[in-house]
Amino acid sequence: MAWVRYLAVLPFVGLLGGVFFFNRVTPLVFGMPLLLAWIVLWILLTAVIMTVIYRCDPENADPAPDLGARRTRP
């Protein structure tokens, strides 16, 4: 599962790499210049990628409930 942590590099590369390729004003995407739309897209994708990383991390799993020990009222 160590490969999942490498997903965190994708937003970094996507945001910085896109600046060089999409630095144009003419094509508008939803009324925004192309570079701004690219940045907004990567902000949304970053949230999705971090959710995948969080869910795949075994340290974030819910602990198994202890069925043997029951609490009694005093």
N, CA, C and O atoms as a Tripos MOL2 file, in Angstrom:
@<TRIPOS>MOLECULE
protein
  296   295    74     0     0
PROTEIN
NO_CHARGES

@<TRIPOS>ATOM
      1 N           0.7910   -1.1970    0.0000 N.3       1 MET1
      2 CA          0.0000    0.0000    0.0000 C.3       1 MET1
      3 C           0.8430    1.2750    0.0000 C.2       1 MET1
      4 O           0.3030    2.3790    0.0630 O.2       1 MET1
      5 N           2.1510    1.1230   -0.0700 N.am      2 ALA2
      6 CA          3.0080    2.3050   -0.0700 C.3       2 ALA2
      7 C           2.8260    3.1210   -1.3510 C.2       2 ALA2
      8 O           3.1340    4.3130   -1.3670 O.2       2 ALA2
      9 N           2.3420    2.5110   -2.4020 N.am      3 TRP3
     10 CA          2.1580    3.2180   -3.6640 C.3       3 TRP3
     11 C           1.0670    4.2700   -3.5650 C.2       3 TRP3
     12 O           1.0580    5.2270   -4.3390 O.2       3 TRP3
     13 N           0.1570    4.1050   -2.6320 N.am      4 VAL4
     14 CA         -0.9440    5.0550   -2.5040 C.3       4 VAL4
     15 C          -0.4340    6.4170   -2.0520 C.2       4 VAL4
     16 O          -0.9880    7.4480   -2.4330 O.2       4 VAL4
     17 N           0.6150    6.4240   -1.2450 N.am      5 ARG5
     18 CA          1.1520    7.6970   -0.7610 C.3       5 ARG5
     19 C           1.8120    8.4980   -1.8730 C.2       5 ARG5
     20 O           1.9620    9.7140   -1.7510 O.2       5 ARG5
     21 N           2.2040    7.8460   -2.9410 N.am      6 TYR6
     22 CA          2.7750    8.5730   -4.0650 C.3       6 TYR6
     23 C           1.7220    9.3590   -4.8280 C.2       6 TYR6
     24 O           2.0590   10.2090   -5.6520 O.2       6 TYR6
     25 N           0.4580    9.0850   -4.5660 N.am      7 LEU7
     26 CA         -0.6100    9.8660   -5.1930 C.3       7 LEU7
     27 C          -0.5740   11.3220   -4.7400 C.2       7 LEU7
     28 O          -1.0660   12.2020   -5.4460 O.2       7 LEU7
     29 N          -0.0060   11.5760   -3.5850 N.am      8 ALA8
     30 CA          0.0630   12.9440   -3.0700 C.3       8 ALA8
     31 C           0.9530   13.8380   -3.9300 C.2       8 ALA8
     32 O           0.8820   15.0620   -3.8180 O.2       8 ALA8
     33 N           1.7730   13.2590   -4.7700 N.am      9 VAL9
     34 CA          2.6440   14.0420   -5.6480 C.3       9 VAL9
     35 C           1.8730   14.5670   -6.8610 C.2       9 VAL9
     36 O           2.2620   15.5760   -7.4490 O.2       9 VAL9
     37 N           0.7970   13.8990   -7.2350 N.am     10 LEU10
     38 CA          0.0450   14.2960   -8.4200 C.3      10 LEU10
     39 C          -0.4740   15.7360   -8.3780 C.2      10 LEU10
     40 O          -0.3070   16.4520   -9.3640 O.2      10 LEU10
     41 N          -1.0950   16.1950   -7.2870 N.am     11 PRO11
     42 CA         -1.5450   17.5940   -7.2940 C.3      11 PRO11
     43 C          -0.4010   18.5960   -7.4350 C.2      11 PRO11
     44 O          -0.5500   19.6250   -8.0940 O.2      11 PRO11
     45 N           0.7130   18.3010   -6.8280 N.am     12 PHE12
     46 CA          1.8790   19.1760   -6.9300 C.3      12 PHE12
     47 C           2.3420   19.2830   -8.3800 C.2      12 PHE12
     48 O           2.5690   20.3780   -8.8930 O.2      12 PHE12
     49 N           2.4750   18.1470   -9.0220 N.am     13 VAL13
     50 CA          2.9200   18.1310  -10.4200 C.3      13 VAL13
     51 C           1.8640   18.7450  -11.3310 C.2      13 VAL13
     52 O           2.1930   19.4850  -12.2580 O.2      13 VAL13
     53 N           0.6070   18.4410  -11.0720 N.am     14 GLY14
     54 CA         -0.4730   18.9700  -11.9080 C.3      14 GLY14
     55 C          -0.5970   20.4810  -11.8280 C.2      14 GLY14
     56 O          -0.7770   21.1450  -12.8490 O.2      14 GLY14
     57 N          -0.5020   21.0240  -10.6320 N.am     15 LEU15
     58 CA         -0.6140   22.4770  -10.4940 C.3      15 LEU15
     59 C           0.5900   23.1990  -11.0880 C.2      15 LEU15
     60 O           0.4340   24.1730  -11.8250 O.2      15 LEU15
     61 N           1.7750   22.7260  -10.7690 N.am     16 LEU16
     62 CA          2.9580   23.4200  -11.2830 C.3      16 LEU16
     63 C           3.1860   23.1720  -12.7670 C.2      16 LEU16
     64 O           3.6040   24.0760  -13.4910 O.2      16 LEU16
     65 N           2.9170   21.9680  -13.2210 N.am     17 GLY17
     66 CA          3.1170   21.6630  -14.6420 C.3      17 GLY17
     67 C           2.1160   22.3540  -15.5430 C.2      17 GLY17
     68 O           2.4410   22.7130  -16.6750 O.2      17 GLY17
     69 N           0.9130   22.5410  -15.0560 N.am     18 GLY18
     70 CA         -0.1210   23.1720  -15.8660 C.3      18 GLY18
     71 C           0.1240   24.6370  -16.1250 C.2      18 GLY18
     72 O          -0.3480   25.1740  -17.1280 O.2      18 GLY18
     73 N           0.8470   25.2940  -15.2510 N.am     19 VAL19
     74 CA          1.1180   26.7210  -15.4220 C.3      19 VAL19
     75 C           1.8820   26.9740  -16.7200 C.2      19 VAL19
     76 O           1.6210   27.9600  -17.4090 O.2      19 VAL19
     77 N           2.7960   26.1190  -17.0480 N.am     20 PHE20
     78 CA          3.6000   26.3080  -18.2530 C.3      20 PHE20
     79 C           2.8320   25.9810  -19.5300 C.2      20 PHE20
     80 O           3.0970   26.5630  -20.5820 O.2      20 PHE20
     81 N           1.8860   25.0530  -19.4420 N.am     21 PHE21
     82 CA          1.1810   24.6170  -20.6420 C.3      21 PHE21
     83 C          -0.1450   25.3310  -20.8800 C.2      21 PHE21
     84 O          -0.5770   25.4530  -22.0270 O.2      21 PHE21
     85 N          -0.7950   25.8020  -19.8280 N.am     22 PHE22
     86 CA         -2.1390   26.3590  -19.9670 C.3      22 PHE22
     87 C          -2.2030   27.8430  -19.6450 C.2      22 PHE22
     88 O          -3.2700   28.3430  -19.2890 O.2      22 PHE22
     89 N          -1.1100   28.5490  -19.7590 N.am     23 ASN23
     90 CA         -1.0840   29.9740  -19.4630 C.3      23 ASN23
     91 C          -1.5920   30.7600  -20.6680 C.2      23 ASN23
     92 O          -0.8210   31.4120  -21.3710 O.2      23 ASN23
     93 N          -2.9030   30.6870  -20.8920 N.am     24 ARG24
     94 CA         -3.5600   31.3890  -21.9960 C.3      24 ARG24
     95 C          -4.8360   32.0300  -21.4790 C.2      24 ARG24
     96 O          -5.3960   31.5980  -20.4710 O.2      24 ARG24
     97 N          -5.2840   33.0480  -22.1660 N.am     25 VAL25
     98 CA         -6.5090   33.7250  -21.7530 C.3      25 VAL25
     99 C          -7.6580   33.3960  -22.6970 C.2      25 VAL25
    100 O          -8.8080   33.3400  -22.2620 O.2      25 VAL25
    101 N          -7.3770   33.1790  -23.9670 N.am     26 THR26
    102 CA         -8.4300   33.0550  -24.9650 C.3      26 THR26
    103 C          -9.4190   31.9240  -24.7470 C.2      26 THR26
    104 O         -10.6170   32.2060  -24.7710 O.2      26 THR26
    105 N          -9.0390   30.6810  -24.5370 N.am     27 PRO27
    106 CA        -10.1040   29.7060  -24.3220 C.3      27 PRO27
    107 C         -10.6860   29.8640  -22.9170 C.2      27 PRO27
    108 O          -9.9680   29.7720  -21.9220 O.2      27 PRO27
    109 N         -11.9800   30.0980  -22.8540 N.am     28 LEU28
    110 CA        -12.6530   30.2470  -21.5710 C.3      28 LEU28
    111 C         -13.3680   28.9480  -21.2180 C.2      28 LEU28
    112 O         -14.0240   28.3370  -22.0620 O.2      28 LEU28
    113 N         -13.2370   28.5450  -19.9930 N.am     29 VAL29
    114 CA        -13.9010   27.3460  -19.4840 C.3      29 VAL29
    115 C         -14.8050   27.8110  -18.3420 C.2      29 VAL29
    116 O         -14.3220   28.2670  -17.3060 O.2      29 VAL29
    117 N         -16.1060   27.6920  -18.5380 N.am     30 PHE30
    118 CA        -17.0890   28.1750  -17.5620 C.3      30 PHE30
    119 C         -16.8590   29.6440  -17.2150 C.2      30 PHE30
    120 O         -17.0550   30.0460  -16.0680 O.2      30 PHE30
    121 N         -16.4500   30.4410  -18.1860 N.am     31 GLY31
    122 CA        -16.2240   31.8670  -17.9920 C.3      31 GLY31
    123 C         -14.9000   32.2210  -17.3510 C.2      31 GLY31
    124 O         -14.6390   33.3920  -17.0780 O.2      31 GLY31
    125 N         -14.0620   31.2310  -17.1070 N.am     32 MET32
    126 CA        -12.7500   31.4790  -16.4970 C.3      32 MET32
    127 C         -11.6670   31.2600  -17.5490 C.2      32 MET32
    128 O         -11.8380   30.4470  -18.4580 O.2      32 MET32
    129 N         -10.5530   31.9840  -17.4310 N.am     33 PRO33
    130 CA         -9.4220   31.6820  -18.3080 C.3      33 PRO33
    131 C          -8.9480   30.2440  -18.0780 C.2      33 PRO33
    132 O          -9.1730   29.6640  -17.0160 O.2      33 PRO33
    133 N          -8.3080   29.7000  -19.0670 N.am     34 LEU34
    134 CA         -7.9190   28.2910  -19.0290 C.3      34 LEU34
    135 C          -7.0430   27.9630  -17.8190 C.2      34 LEU34
    136 O          -7.2230   26.9140  -17.1990 O.2      34 LEU34
    137 N          -6.1090   28.8310  -17.4790 N.am     35 LEU35
    138 CA         -5.2270   28.5550  -16.3410 C.3      35 LEU35
    139 C          -5.9990   28.5240  -15.0270 C.2      35 LEU35
    140 O          -5.7430   27.6710  -14.1770 O.2      35 LEU35
    141 N          -6.9290   29.4390  -14.8570 N.am     36 LEU36
    142 CA         -7.7310   29.4520  -13.6340 C.3      36 LEU36
    143 C          -8.6130   28.2050  -13.5450 C.2      36 LEU36
    144 O          -8.7700   27.6260  -12.4700 O.2      36 LEU36
    145 N          -9.1820   27.7970  -14.6680 N.am     37 ALA37
    146 CA         -9.9760   26.5660  -14.6830 C.3      37 ALA37
    147 C          -9.1070   25.3530  -14.3550 C.2      37 ALA37
    148 O          -9.5610   24.4320  -13.6770 O.2      37 ALA37
    149 N          -7.8720   25.3480  -14.8280 N.am     38 TRP38
    150 CA         -6.9360   24.2510  -14.5340 C.3      38 TRP38
    151 C          -6.6340   24.1840  -13.0360 C.2      38 TRP38
    152 O          -6.5900   23.1010  -12.4540 O.2      38 TRP38
    153 N          -6.4300   25.3350  -12.4260 N.am     39 ILE39
    154 CA         -6.1360   25.3790  -10.9940 C.3      39 ILE39
    155 C          -7.3460   24.9200  -10.1870 C.2      39 ILE39
    156 O          -7.1900   24.1650   -9.2270 O.2      39 ILE39
    157 N          -8.5350   25.3570  -10.5510 N.am     40 VAL40
    158 CA         -9.7530   24.9330   -9.8560 C.3      40 VAL40
    159 C          -9.9520   23.4260  -10.0050 C.2      40 VAL40
    160 O         -10.3360   22.7520   -9.0490 O.2      40 VAL40
    161 N          -9.6940   22.9030  -11.1870 N.am     41 LEU41
    162 CA         -9.8090   21.4570  -11.4100 C.3      41 LEU41
    163 C          -8.8680   20.6920  -10.4810 C.2      41 LEU41
    164 O          -9.2620   19.6810   -9.8990 O.2      41 LEU41
    165 N          -7.6390   21.1610  -10.3390 N.am     42 TRP42
    166 CA         -6.6820   20.4520   -9.4890 C.3      42 TRP42
    167 C          -6.9870   20.6070   -8.0090 C.2      42 TRP42
    168 O          -6.6290   19.7370   -7.2140 O.2      42 TRP42
    169 N          -7.6340   21.6840   -7.6270 N.am     43 ILE43
    170 CA         -8.0670   21.8050   -6.2330 C.3      43 ILE43
    171 C          -9.1190   20.7500   -5.9270 C.2      43 ILE43
    172 O          -9.0780   20.1210   -4.8700 O.2      43 ILE43
    173 N         -10.0510   20.5540   -6.8340 N.am     44 LEU44
    174 CA        -11.0740   19.5130   -6.6460 C.3      44 LEU44
    175 C         -10.4670   18.1160   -6.6950 C.2      44 LEU44
    176 O         -10.8230   17.2530   -5.8940 O.2      44 LEU44
    177 N          -9.5510   17.8940   -7.6340 N.am     45 LEU45
    178 CA         -8.8990   16.5880   -7.7280 C.3      45 LEU45
    179 C          -8.0260   16.2980   -6.5080 C.2      45 LEU45
    180 O          -7.8850   15.1430   -6.1060 O.2      45 LEU45
    181 N          -7.4400   17.3370   -5.9190 N.am     46 THR46
    182 CA         -6.6430   17.1460   -4.7120 C.3      46 THR46
    183 C          -7.5030   16.6030   -3.5800 C.2      46 THR46
    184 O          -7.0680   15.7240   -2.8370 O.2      46 THR46
    185 N          -8.7120   17.1180   -3.4440 N.am     47 ALA47
    186 CA         -9.6100   16.6100   -2.3980 C.3      47 ALA47
    187 C          -9.9530   15.1420   -2.6420 C.2      47 ALA47
    188 O         -10.0110   14.3540   -1.6980 O.2      47 ALA47
    189 N         -10.1800   14.7740   -3.8900 N.am     48 VAL48
    190 CA        -10.4920   13.3770   -4.2200 C.3      48 VAL48
    191 C          -9.2830   12.4850   -3.9450 C.2      48 VAL48
    192 O          -9.4250   11.4050   -3.3710 O.2      48 VAL48
    193 N          -8.1110   12.9250   -4.3480 N.am     49 ILE49
    194 CA         -6.8940   12.1310   -4.1610 C.3      49 ILE49
    195 C          -6.5950   11.9490   -2.6770 C.2      49 ILE49
    196 O          -6.2300   10.8530   -2.2530 O.2      49 ILE49
    197 N          -6.7450   13.0030   -1.8870 N.am     50 MET50
    198 CA         -6.4960   12.8890   -0.4450 C.3      50 MET50
    199 C          -7.5160   11.9810    0.2370 C.2      50 MET50
    200 O          -7.1900   11.3140    1.2190 O.2      50 MET50
    201 N          -8.7390   11.9500   -0.2720 N.am     51 THR51
    202 CA         -9.7420   11.0210    0.2610 C.3      51 THR51
    203 C          -9.3430    9.5830   -0.0240 C.2      51 THR51
    204 O          -9.4920    8.7160    0.8370 O.2      51 THR51
    205 N          -8.8380    9.3210   -1.2220 N.am     52 VAL52
    206 CA         -8.3790    7.9700   -1.5670 C.3      52 VAL52
    207 C          -7.2090    7.5680   -0.6690 C.2      52 VAL52
    208 O          -7.1610    6.4390   -0.1800 O.2      52 VAL52
    209 N          -6.2770    8.4770   -0.4550 N.am     53 ILE53
    210 CA         -5.1370    8.1770    0.4070 C.3      53 ILE53
    211 C          -5.6020    7.8920    1.8240 C.2      53 ILE53
    212 O          -5.1180    6.9540    2.4580 O.2      53 ILE53
    213 N          -6.5290    8.6850    2.3230 N.am     54 TYR54
    214 CA         -7.0280    8.5010    3.6870 C.3      54 TYR54
    215 C          -7.7260    7.1610    3.8480 C.2      54 TYR54
    216 O          -7.5250    6.4660    4.8440 O.2      54 TYR54
    217 N          -8.5390    6.8010    2.8760 N.am     55 ARG55
    218 CA         -9.2950    5.5450    2.9820 C.3      55 ARG55
    219 C          -8.4190    4.3110    2.8110 C.2      55 ARG55
    220 O          -8.7460    3.2510    3.3440 O.2      55 ARG55
    221 N          -7.3250    4.4240    2.0870 N.am     56 CYS56
    222 CA         -6.4380    3.2830    1.8710 C.3      56 CYS56
    223 C          -5.4210    3.0980    2.9900 C.2      56 CYS56
    224 O          -4.7690    2.0560    3.0630 O.2      56 CYS56
    225 N          -5.2790    4.0790    3.8510 N.am     57 ASP57
    226 CA         -4.3040    3.9990    4.9380 C.3      57 ASP57
    227 C          -4.8540    3.1090    6.0480 C.2      57 ASP57
    228 O          -5.9260    3.3960    6.5820 O.2      57 ASP57
    229 N          -4.1510    2.0370    6.4100 N.am     58 PRO58
    230 CA         -4.6760    1.1320    7.4340 C.3      58 PRO58
    231 C          -4.7260    1.7500    8.8310 C.2      58 PRO58
    232 O          -5.4740    1.2610    9.6780 O.2      58 PRO58
    233 N          -3.9690    2.7900    9.0970 N.am     59 GLU59
    234 CA         -4.0090    3.4340   10.4050 C.3      59 GLU59
    235 C          -5.3190    4.1810   10.6440 C.2      59 GLU59
    236 O          -5.6530    4.4900   11.7880 O.2      59 GLU59
    237 N          -6.0550    4.4720    9.5880 N.am     60 ASN60
    238 CA         -7.3110    5.1920    9.7260 C.3      60 ASN60
    239 C          -8.5160    4.2650    9.8130 C.2      60 ASN60
    240 O          -9.6520    4.7350    9.8570 O.2      60 ASN60
    241 N          -8.2890    2.9760    9.8400 N.am     61 ALA61
    242 CA         -9.3940    2.0270    9.9200 C.3      61 ALA61
    243 C         -10.0160    2.0760   11.3120 C.2      61 ALA61
    244 O          -9.3320    2.3330   12.3030 O.2      61 ALA61
    245 N         -11.3080    1.8270   11.3700 N.am     62 ASP62
    246 CA        -11.9930    1.7890   12.6550 C.3      62 ASP62
    247 C         -11.5220    0.5770   13.4410 C.2      62 ASP62
    248 O         -11.3820   -0.5090   12.8800 O.2      62 ASP62
    249 N         -11.2800    0.7500   14.7250 N.am     63 PRO63
    250 CA        -10.8760   -0.4160   15.5240 C.3      63 PRO63
    251 C         -12.0570   -1.3680   15.6930 C.2      63 PRO63
    252 O         -13.2130   -0.9490   15.7540 O.2      63 PRO63
    253 N         -11.7450   -2.6320   15.7650 N.am     64 ALA64
    254 CA        -12.7980   -3.6360   15.9370 C.3      64 ALA64
    255 C         -13.4280   -3.4580   17.3110 C.2      64 ALA64
    256 O         -12.7160   -3.2630   18.2960 O.2      64 ALA64
    257 N         -14.7350   -3.5220   17.3900 N.am     65 PRO65
    258 CA        -15.3670   -3.3690   18.7060 C.3      65 PRO65
    259 C         -15.0710   -4.5630   19.5900 C.2      65 PRO65
    260 O         -15.0450   -5.7000   19.1170 O.2      65 PRO65
    261 N         -14.8490   -4.3140   20.8620 N.am     66 ASP66
    262 CA        -14.5560   -5.3700   21.8200 C.3      66 ASP66
    263 C         -15.8900   -5.9440   22.2970 C.2      66 ASP66
    264 O         -16.5590   -5.3580   23.1480 O.2      66 ASP66
    265 N         -16.2640   -7.0870   21.7460 N.am     67 LEU67
    266 CA        -17.5550   -7.6940   22.0780 C.3      67 LEU67
    267 C         -17.5280   -8.4720   23.3760 C.2      67 LEU67
    268 O         -18.5820   -8.7770   23.9330 O.2      67 LEU67
    269 N         -16.3430   -8.8000   23.8690 N.am     68 GLY68
    270 CA        -16.2450   -9.5980   25.0890 C.3      68 GLY68
    271 C         -16.5040   -8.7790   26.3480 C.2      68 GLY68
    272 O         -17.0430   -9.2960   27.3260 O.2      68 GLY68
    273 N         -16.1320   -7.5350   26.3280 N.am     69 ALA69
    274 CA        -16.3160   -6.7150   27.5220 C.3      69 ALA69
    275 C         -17.5990   -5.9160   27.3930 C.2      69 ALA69
    276 O         -17.7850   -5.1650   26.4350 O.2      69 ALA69
    277 N         -18.4710   -6.0850   28.3580 N.am     70 ARG70
    278 CA        -19.7280   -5.3280   28.3650 C.3      70 ARG70
    279 C         -19.7470   -4.4030   29.5600 C.2      70 ARG70
    280 O         -19.2630   -4.7390   30.6410 O.2      70 ARG70
    281 N         -20.3010   -3.2610   29.3490 N.am     71 ARG71
    282 CA        -20.4000   -2.3060   30.4480 C.3      71 ARG71
    283 C         -21.6890   -2.5750   31.2190 C.2      71 ARG71
    284 O         -22.7440   -2.8120   30.6300 O.2      71 ARG71
    285 N         -21.5900   -2.5340   32.4960 N.am     72 THR72
    286 CA        -22.7830   -2.7030   33.3270 C.3      72 THR72
    287 C         -23.0730   -1.4080   34.0380 C.2      72 THR72
    288 O         -22.1660   -0.6320   34.3420 O.2      72 THR72
    289 N         -24.2950   -1.1870   34.2910 N.am     73 ARG73
    290 CA        -24.6960    0.0200   35.0120 C.3      73 ARG73
    291 C         -24.4450   -0.1550   36.4960 C.2      73 ARG73
    292 O         -24.6680   -1.2360   37.0420 O.2      73 ARG73
    293 N         -23.9880    0.8830   37.1440 N.am     74 PRO74
    294 CA        -23.7260    0.7660   38.6000 C.3      74 PRO74
    295 C         -24.9900    0.7370   39.4210 C.2      74 PRO74
    296 O         -24.9280    0.6420   40.6470 O.2      74 PRO74
@<TRIPOS>BOND
     1     1     2 1
     2     2     3 1
     3     3     4 2
     4     3     5 am
     5     5     6 1
     6     6     7 1
     7     7     8 2
     8     7     9 am
     9     9    10 1
    10    10    11 1
    11    11    12 2
    12    11    13 am
    13    13    14 1
    14    14    15 1
    15    15    16 2
    16    15    17 am
    17    17    18 1
    18    18    19 1
    19    19    20 2
    20    19    21 am
    21    21    22 1
    22    22    23 1
    23    23    24 2
    24    23    25 am
    25    25    26 1
    26    26    27 1
    27    27    28 2
    28    27    29 am
    29    29    30 1
    30    30    31 1
    31    31    32 2
    32    31    33 am
    33    33    34 1
    34    34    35 1
    35    35    36 2
    36    35    37 am
    37    37    38 1
    38    38    39 1
    39    39    40 2
    40    39    41 am
    41    41    42 1
    42    42    43 1
    43    43    44 2
    44    43    45 am
    45    45    46 1
    46    46    47 1
    47    47    48 2
    48    47    49 am
    49    49    50 1
    50    50    51 1
    51    51    52 2
    52    51    53 am
    53    53    54 1
    54    54    55 1
    55    55    56 2
    56    55    57 am
    57    57    58 1
    58    58    59 1
    59    59    60 2
    60    59    61 am
    61    61    62 1
    62    62    63 1
    63    63    64 2
    64    63    65 am
    65    65    66 1
    66    66    67 1
    67    67    68 2
    68    67    69 am
    69    69    70 1
    70    70    71 1
    71    71    72 2
    72    71    73 am
    73    73    74 1
    74    74    75 1
    75    75    76 2
    76    75    77 am
    77    77    78 1
    78    78    79 1
    79    79    80 2
    80    79    81 am
    81    81    82 1
    82    82    83 1
    83    83    84 2
    84    83    85 am
    85    85    86 1
    86    86    87 1
    87    87    88 2
    88    87    89 am
    89    89    90 1
    90    90    91 1
    91    91    92 2
    92    91    93 am
    93    93    94 1
    94    94    95 1
    95    95    96 2
    96    95    97 am
    97    97    98 1
    98    98    99 1
    99    99   100 2
   100    99   101 am
   101   101   102 1
   102   102   103 1
   103   103   104 2
   104   103   105 am
   105   105   106 1
   106   106   107 1
   107   107   108 2
   108   107   109 am
   109   109   110 1
   110   110   111 1
   111   111   112 2
   112   111   113 am
   113   113   114 1
   114   114   115 1
   115   115   116 2
   116   115   117 am
   117   117   118 1
   118   118   119 1
   119   119   120 2
   120   119   121 am
   121   121   122 1
   122   122   123 1
   123   123   124 2
   124   123   125 am
   125   125   126 1
   126   126   127 1
   127   127   128 2
   128   127   129 am
   129   129   130 1
   130   130   131 1
   131   131   132 2
   132   131   133 am
   133   133   134 1
   134   134   135 1
   135   135   136 2
   136   135   137 am
   137   137   138 1
   138   138   139 1
   139   139   140 2
   140   139   141 am
   141   141   142 1
   142   142   143 1
   143   143   144 2
   144   143   145 am
   145   145   146 1
   146   146   147 1
   147   147   148 2
   148   147   149 am
   149   149   150 1
   150   150   151 1
   151   151   152 2
   152   151   153 am
   153   153   154 1
   154   154   155 1
   155   155   156 2
   156   155   157 am
   157   157   158 1
   158   158   159 1
   159   159   160 2
   160   159   161 am
   161   161   162 1
   162   162   163 1
   163   163   164 2
   164   163   165 am
   165   165   166 1
   166   166   167 1
   167   167   168 2
   168   167   169 am
   169   169   170 1
   170   170   171 1
   171   171   172 2
   172   171   173 am
   173   173   174 1
   174   174   175 1
   175   175   176 2
   176   175   177 am
   177   177   178 1
   178   178   179 1
   179   179   180 2
   180   179   181 am
   181   181   182 1
   182   182   183 1
   183   183   184 2
   184   183   185 am
   185   185   186 1
   186   186   187 1
   187   187   188 2
   188   187   189 am
   189   189   190 1
   190   190   191 1
   191   191   192 2
   192   191   193 am
   193   193   194 1
   194   194   195 1
   195   195   196 2
   196   195   197 am
   197   197   198 1
   198   198   199 1
   199   199   200 2
   200   199   201 am
   201   201   202 1
   202   202   203 1
   203   203   204 2
   204   203   205 am
   205   205   206 1
   206   206   207 1
   207   207   208 2
   208   207   209 am
   209   209   210 1
   210   210   211 1
   211   211   212 2
   212   211   213 am
   213   213   214 1
   214   214   215 1
   215   215   216 2
   216   215   217 am
   217   217   218 1
   218   218   219 1
   219   219   220 2
   220   219   221 am
   221   221   222 1
   222   222   223 1
   223   223   224 2
   224   223   225 am
   225   225   226 1
   226   226   227 1
   227   227   228 2
   228   227   229 am
   229   229   230 1
   230   230   231 1
   231   231   232 2
   232   231   233 am
   233   233   234 1
   234   234   235 1
   235   235   236 2
   236   235   237 am
   237   237   238 1
   238   238   239 1
   239   239   240 2
   240   239   241 am
   241   241   242 1
   242   242   243 1
   243   243   244 2
   244   243   245 am
   245   245   246 1
   246   246   247 1
   247   247   248 2
   248   247   249 am
   249   249   250 1
   250   250   251 1
   251   251   252 2
   252   251   253 am
   253   253   254 1
   254   254   255 1
   255   255   256 2
   256   255   257 am
   257   257   258 1
   258   258   259 1
   259   259   260 2
   260   259   261 am
   261   261   262 1
   262   262   263 1
   263   263   264 2
   264   263   265 am
   265   265   266 1
   266   266   267 1
   267   267   268 2
   268   267   269 am
   269   269   270 1
   270   270   271 1
   271   271   272 2
   272   271   273 am
   273   273   274 1
   274   274   275 1
   275   275   276 2
   276   275   277 am
   277   277   278 1
   278   278   279 1
   279   279   280 2
   280   279   281 am
   281   281   282 1
   282   282   283 1
   283   283   284 2
   284   283   285 am
   285   285   286 1
   286   286   287 1
   287   287   288 2
   288   287   289 am
   289   289   290 1
   290   290   291 1
   291   291   292 2
   292   291   293 am
   293   293   294 1
   294   294   295 1
   295   295   296 2
@<TRIPOS>SUBSTRUCTURE
     1 MET1         2 RESIDUE 1 A MET
     2 ALA2         6 RESIDUE 1 A ALA
     3 TRP3        10 RESIDUE 1 A TRP
     4 VAL4        14 RESIDUE 1 A VAL
     5 ARG5        18 RESIDUE 1 A ARG
     6 TYR6        22 RESIDUE 1 A TYR
     7 LEU7        26 RESIDUE 1 A LEU
     8 ALA8        30 RESIDUE 1 A ALA
     9 VAL9        34 RESIDUE 1 A VAL
    10 LEU10       38 RESIDUE 1 A LEU
    11 PRO11       42 RESIDUE 1 A PRO
    12 PHE12       46 RESIDUE 1 A PHE
    13 VAL13       50 RESIDUE 1 A VAL
    14 GLY14       54 RESIDUE 1 A GLY
    15 LEU15       58 RESIDUE 1 A LEU
    16 LEU16       62 RESIDUE 1 A LEU
    17 GLY17       66 RESIDUE 1 A GLY
    18 GLY18       70 RESIDUE 1 A GLY
    19 VAL19       74 RESIDUE 1 A VAL
    20 PHE20       78 RESIDUE 1 A PHE
    21 PHE21       82 RESIDUE 1 A PHE
    22 PHE22       86 RESIDUE 1 A PHE
    23 ASN23       90 RESIDUE 1 A ASN
    24 ARG24       94 RESIDUE 1 A ARG
    25 VAL25       98 RESIDUE 1 A VAL
    26 THR26      102 RESIDUE 1 A THR
    27 PRO27      106 RESIDUE 1 A PRO
    28 LEU28      110 RESIDUE 1 A LEU
    29 VAL29      114 RESIDUE 1 A VAL
    30 PHE30      118 RESIDUE 1 A PHE
    31 GLY31      122 RESIDUE 1 A GLY
    32 MET32      126 RESIDUE 1 A MET
    33 PRO33      130 RESIDUE 1 A PRO
    34 LEU34      134 RESIDUE 1 A LEU
    35 LEU35      138 RESIDUE 1 A LEU
    36 LEU36      142 RESIDUE 1 A LEU
    37 ALA37      146 RESIDUE 1 A ALA
    38 TRP38      150 RESIDUE 1 A TRP
    39 ILE39      154 RESIDUE 1 A ILE
    40 VAL40      158 RESIDUE 1 A VAL
    41 LEU41      162 RESIDUE 1 A LEU
    42 TRP42      166 RESIDUE 1 A TRP
    43 ILE43      170 RESIDUE 1 A ILE
    44 LEU44      174 RESIDUE 1 A LEU
    45 LEU45      178 RESIDUE 1 A LEU
    46 THR46      182 RESIDUE 1 A THR
    47 ALA47      186 RESIDUE 1 A ALA
    48 VAL48      190 RESIDUE 1 A VAL
    49 ILE49      194 RESIDUE 1 A ILE
    50 MET50      198 RESIDUE 1 A MET
    51 THR51      202 RESIDUE 1 A THR
    52 VAL52      206 RESIDUE 1 A VAL
    53 ILE53      210 RESIDUE 1 A ILE
    54 TYR54      214 RESIDUE 1 A TYR
    55 ARG55      218 RESIDUE 1 A ARG
    56 CYS56      222 RESIDUE 1 A CYS
    57 ASP57      226 RESIDUE 1 A ASP
    58 PRO58      230 RESIDUE 1 A PRO
    59 GLU59      234 RESIDUE 1 A GLU
    60 ASN60      238 RESIDUE 1 A ASN
    61 ALA61      242 RESIDUE 1 A ALA
    62 ASP62      246 RESIDUE 1 A ASP
    63 PRO63      250 RESIDUE 1 A PRO
    64 ALA64      254 RESIDUE 1 A ALA
    65 PRO65      258 RESIDUE 1 A PRO
    66 ASP66      262 RESIDUE 1 A ASP
    67 LEU67      266 RESIDUE 1 A LEU
    68 GLY68      270 RESIDUE 1 A GLY
    69 ALA69      274 RESIDUE 1 A ALA
    70 ARG70      278 RESIDUE 1 A ARG
    71 ARG71      282 RESIDUE 1 A ARG
    72 THR72      286 RESIDUE 1 A THR
    73 ARG73      290 RESIDUE 1 A ARG
    74 PRO74      294 RESIDUE 1 A PRO
